[in-house]
């Protein structure tokens, strides 16, 4: 198995949909603070110190 010189990051950007108002928004999966919807203020992701807990529907993982 070939070893990569520069490893790929484990963090990703996500396109999520708010469960309350159906607004789509791009968030970071390792957010340092709670992420809220820009339209209705519903919590989309909660901080944990590492990977965030996603409380919305994931539409797509962006690379």
C-alpha positions, -999 to +999 in steps of 0.1 A: +000+000+000+014+034-010+017+060+018+005+095+010+030+123+015+003+147+026-027+129+043-062+140+034-081+158+062-108+140+081-129+171+085-155+180+058-180+207+049-216+195+048-246+209+029-275+204+054-312+212+054-330+226+084-357+203+097-379+233+107-379+257+077-361+235+050-334+261+044-301+247+030-269+258+045-232+248+043-216+240+077-183+225+090-185+191+106-160+201+134-176+234+143-161+251+174-195+265+185-232+256+180-244+263+144-278+278+140-300+282+109-297+317+094-335+319+087-353+305+117-325+301+144-330+263+148-298+245+160-282+226+130-251+213+148-240+211+184-204+214+195-187+186+213-150+194+213-144+172+182-169+161+156-202+181+159-235+164+165-255+171+134-292+178+142-303+184+107-306+164+074-273+160+055-279+167+018-244+163+006-208+159+018-186+185+000-150+176-008 
